[in-house]
């Protein structure tokens, strides 16, 4: 004996209602999470305001970012060159990574 199950066809209107409900729930969850700002960054900002320490201006923030880039770029470039030299099969540069076997030297 087989049971016949009738499936209800889900209309586009039902999908729209489900999507709207999901969107409302997501927005409510995000709003609840954002309103509860008690992380360390917020605590530090509140402490700075209480002590009278001003937040950096846009120009100061841009200057800090530029200085960080100038400081960090040579290190990243050197790492990239050393990594490339240690991995390149046809490299003429000496092995700088302790000459450990790598994927190019294995038969």
Order of alpha helices (4+ residues) and beta strands (2+ residues): alpha-alpha-alpha
